[in-house]
């Protein structure tokens, strides 16, 4: 389990507890859609949660996904903080036939954002900190670590 998964789980538990719900009550109120054992495993960080499931859980709790994501704690690495960066994905690089298959979630996520924004310029997509944090959940890593990985894979455009 990564540190990020643990912090995500802690945040999920805090949101549930703020609403005064036990794991069993989550299962009952969701009419079995959210099993207590599954939500508990997300909260412990034992099980990875997809962005889609995180969005569904946010809807169930009535909070934006950004509230489910853990805040940044501790010092950042050298360089600008993630919030100050303009992360630009190279959509053409994400559509390459030889793209690393592990980047398929990044490609799907970018195209989903592109559809939501109605942004069809076709070459570059700037993602917000909230988008980057959500995407990092998929990889179970810190946002800044994901930025390094995306840069190494050649799918980021220099700002």
N, C-alpha and C positions, 0 to 999 in steps of 0.2 A: 504494500500500500504506500502510495506516495504521500508526501506532506500535504500536497494540494488536495488529494482525495480526503484526507483526514479533516482538513479545514473546511472543505465543502460539506462533509458530513456533520461537523459541528454546527455549521450555519443552518443546515436543514433541520437539525434537532432544535436549535434555538427558535426558529420560525414556528415549528410545530408546538413547542412548549409555550411560546408567546400566545398562541391561540388556545391554550389550555387543553390541548388534545393529547391523549395517550396514543400509542401505536394502535391499540385495539380500536379506539374510537375513530382513527383515520380509516381503518378497514371498514368499520360499520357505516360511517358517514359516506364513504365512497361506494357503498353497496358492493364491496369486495373488489372493486377495481384496483385499489391500492392495498395489497396484502401487508399485514403488519410485519411479517418477516422480511419482505423486500424493502420496505421503507426503513426498517431497522438496519438492514445491511448497508443501505445507502448512507445512513447516519453514522455508522461505524467506519465507513470507508472501505468495507469489505467487498463491495460490489460497485463497479463503475456504472454511472448513470449517463444515458445518452442525452444529447441536447433536447431531443424531442420529448423524452420522459421528464426532463427537468422542466420544460415548458408546461407540460401537462400538470406536473406537481405544483408549479407556480399558480396555474389556473385554479387548481383545487383549493389551494391555500388563499387564493385571491390576492396574490402579490406578484409584482413583475419578476421575471427571471433574474434580473440584475440584483434583486434583494436576496435571492437564494445563493448567489455566488459569494464566496468569501472575500472580504476586503483584503487589501494588501497590508501585511504586517511585517515589521522588521525592515532593515535597510535594503535598498536596491543595489544592484550591481552598478559599476561605473557606467556613465552615459545618462542620457535623458530618461526620466521616468516614462513608463509605458504610456501613461495618460497624456504626456506631452508629444509623443511620437505620432506621426501620421503613417499608419501602416497601410501600404498600398500593395494589393495583390495583383500580380500579373495574370490576367484572365487567360491570355493566350498560352502562357506557360502551363497553367492549370489544365488546359484542354489538349496539351501535347499527348500524342499516342504513347510516348515512352515515359509518362509520368510515373513516379514511384507509386505503386498501388496503395501504400500506407497514407498517401495524401488525398485519396478519394473523398474522405469526409471534408477536407478543406475545400475541394472543388465543389461538392454538393452544397456546402454551407455558403460559399461565395455566390453561387448561382441563385440560391434561395434569397440572399440579401439583395442581389441584383433584381430579382423579380419583385420583392417587397418594395423596393425603392423606385421601381420603374426606370432603373439606370441601365441603359443598353448601349453605352458607348463602345463596349466590346473589347477594350484593351486593359483598363485598370479599374480596380474597385478599392476605394479607401474604406477601411473598416474602423469602427469606433472601438474604444477601450472595452465597452460592454460586449461587443461582438467578439473581440479577441479573448476576453475572459471566458465567454461561453464556449468558444471553440477549444480553448485550452482544457476544458472539462473533458472533452472527448479523448484527449491525449493523456489526461491525468497528470498534467504538468503545470508549471507556472507560466503565465503569459510571456514573460521575457525569455524563458527557455524555448517556448514555441516560436517566438520571433527568430531566434538564432537558428532553429531547425529549418524554418521556412526560407531563411536567407541562404542557408547551406544548400537547400534543395533548388534554389534558383527561381523561386516563385514570388519573391518580393521585388518591388521596384524601388530604387533609391529615391528618397525624397529630395 
